[in-house]
């Protein structure tokens, strides 16, 4: 099932970069993102095929292998964007849990970790229109591979890293639904 009409790899990458720059970095939702973005250490990989989960899992494993082989100074993190599959958030959430287990079985435990973003992300027990959900919303289903060493260094360098989540919720509540919409960080946002 697709999010919309088939999205090209170029459009998915452009929209994701726009989201990263305007929302994640612009609102400082992740204080660690700005440095790797400025140093061009983020790989944007797009799995544009409207395939079953197996194709996306294969793409994730290739990206994990490639990331582990690269020097962190060359590539510190990878965003694997899947614009034409897993439109249902619960299906995506199930896939993410399977992907985490697969990464551990493949020997990436302790080296890489997985974060996930989805355009219909919902925290358990929240309403779909709760602005807090936007902390984990991206234009398309996205799997974020992070190096555990880099995450550890970033957390050590950031005072009160455990407060980031609460601060993000407050930022979004202050911004409000209309403010989030004005950022135009959904599909097609980079074209406007």
C-alpha positions in Angstrom: 0.0 0.0 0.0 1.4 3.4 -0.9 1.2 6.7 1.1 0.2 8.5 -2.2 0.8 7.9 -5.8 4.2 6.4 -6.3 6.8 8.7 -5.0 10.2 8.9 -6.8 13.4 8.4 -4.9 14.5 12.0 -5.7 11.2 13.4 -4.3 11.4 11.3 -1.1 15.0 12.4 -0.5 14.2 16.0 -1.1 11.1 15.9 1.2 13.1 14.1 3.9 15.9 16.6 3.8 13.4 19.5 3.9 11.8 17.8 7.0 15.2 17.4 8.7 16.2 21.0 8.1 12.9 22.6 8.9 11.5 20.4 11.7 14.3 18.3 13.2 17.0 20.9 13.1 14.9 24.0 12.8 12.9 23.2 15.9 15.9 21.6 17.6 14.0 18.4 18.1 17.3 16.5 17.9 20.2 18.6 19.1 22.6 16.1 17.6 21.3 16.3 14.0 22.7 19.7 13.1 26.4 18.7 13.3 26.1 15.5 11.2 24.0 17.4 8.7 26.5 20.3 8.4 29.3 17.8 8.0 27.3 15.9 5.3 27.6 12.7 7.3 24.0 11.6 6.7 23.2 9.1 4.0 19.7 9.4 2.5 18.8 6.0 1.1 15.5 5.5 -0.6 13.7 2.2 -1.0 11.2 3.5 -3.6 9.8 0.1 -4.6 6.3 -0.8 -3.5 7.4 -4.1 -2.3 6.6 -6.5 0.5 8.4 -6.2 3.8 11.2 -8.5 2.6 12.5 -6.0 0.1 12.7 -3.3 2.7 14.3 -5.6 5.2 17.0 -6.5 2.6 17.6 -2.8 1.9 17.9 -2.1 5.7 20.5 -4.9 6.1 22.5 -3.6 3.1 22.4 -0.1 4.6 23.5 -1.4 8.0 26.4 -3.3 6.5 27.5 -0.3 4.4 27.2 2.0 7.5 29.2 -0.3 9.7 32.0 -0.5 7.0 32.2 3.3 6.6 34.3 5.6 8.8 32.0 7.7 11.0 33.8 10.8 9.7 32.5 9.9 6.3 29.0 8.6 7.2 27.7 8.8 10.7 24.1 7.8 10.2 21.7 6.6 7.5 18.0 7.5 6.9 16.3 4.7 4.9 13.2 6.2 3.4 10.4 3.9 2.2 7.8 6.2 0.6 5.8 3.6 -1.2 5.4 0.9 1.4 4.1 0.4 5.0 1.6 3.3 4.9 -0.2 1.8 7.9 1.6 2.9 11.1 0.8 -0.3 13.0 2.3 -2.4 10.2 5.4 -0.2 10.1 5.7 -0.4 13.9 5.6 -4.2 13.7 8.2 -4.1 10.9 10.4 -1.9 13.0 10.4 -4.4 15.9 11.3 -7.3 13.5 14.0 -5.1 12.0 15.5 -4.4 15.4 15.7 -8.2 16.1 17.2 -8.8 12.7 19.9 -6.3 13.2 20.9 -8.0 16.5 20.9 -11.4 14.8 23.1 -10.1 12.1 25.7 -9.0 14.6 24.9 -5.2 14.8 23.8 -5.3 18.4 26.0 -2.8 20.4 27.1 -1.2 17.2 24.0 0.1 15.5 20.6 1.1 16.8 17.4 1.8 14.9 15.0 4.7 15.3 11.9 5.1 13.3 9.6 7.9 12.0 6.3 7.6 10.2 3.8 10.2 8.8 1.0 8.7 11.0 3.1 8.0 14.1 1.0 7.8 17.3 2.2 7.4 20.8 0.3 4.6 22.6 -2.8 6.1 24.2 -2.7 9.4 22.3 -5.2 10.8 19.9 -4.2 10.8 16.2 -4.3 14.6 16.2 -2.2 15.1 19.3 0.6 17.5 18.3 3.0 15.5 20.5 3.0 12.7 17.8 4.8 15.1 15.4 8.0 14.5 17.3 8.2 11.2 15.5 6.5 12.1 12.2 8.4 12.3 8.9 7.1 12.7 5.4 7.4 9.0 4.7 8.1 5.8 6.7 11.8 6.2 7.6 14.2 3.9 9.4 17.1 5.7 11.0 20.3 3.7 11.6 22.5 5.3 14.2 26.0 4.3 15.5 25.8 3.5 19.2 29.2 5.1 19.8 28.1 8.3 18.2 24.8 8.3 20.2 26.8 7.7 23.4 29.2 10.6 22.8 26.4 12.9 21.9 24.4 12.1 25.0 27.5 12.4 27.2 28.2 15.9 25.7 24.6 17.1 26.0 23.5 18.1 29.5 20.2 16.6 30.5 19.8 14.5 27.4 17.0 12.6 29.0 15.0 15.8 29.0 15.0 16.1 25.2 11.7 14.2 24.8 9.8 16.4 27.3 11.3 19.6 25.8 10.2 18.5 22.3 6.6 17.9 23.5 6.6 21.4 24.9 8.1 22.9 21.7 5.3 21.2 19.7 2.6 22.2 22.0 3.8 25.8 21.8 4.0 25.6 18.0 0.5 24.0 17.8 -1.1 22.1 14.9 -1.3 25.2 12.7 2.4 26.0 13.3 3.4 22.5 12.4 1.3 22.6 9.3 2.9 25.9 8.3 6.3 24.2 8.3 5.1 22.2 5.3 7.2 19.2 6.1 5.0 16.5 4.7 5.1 14.8 1.3 5.8 17.4 -1.4 6.9 20.0 1.1 10.3 20.4 -0.7 8.5 21.3 -4.0 6.7 24.3 -2.6 
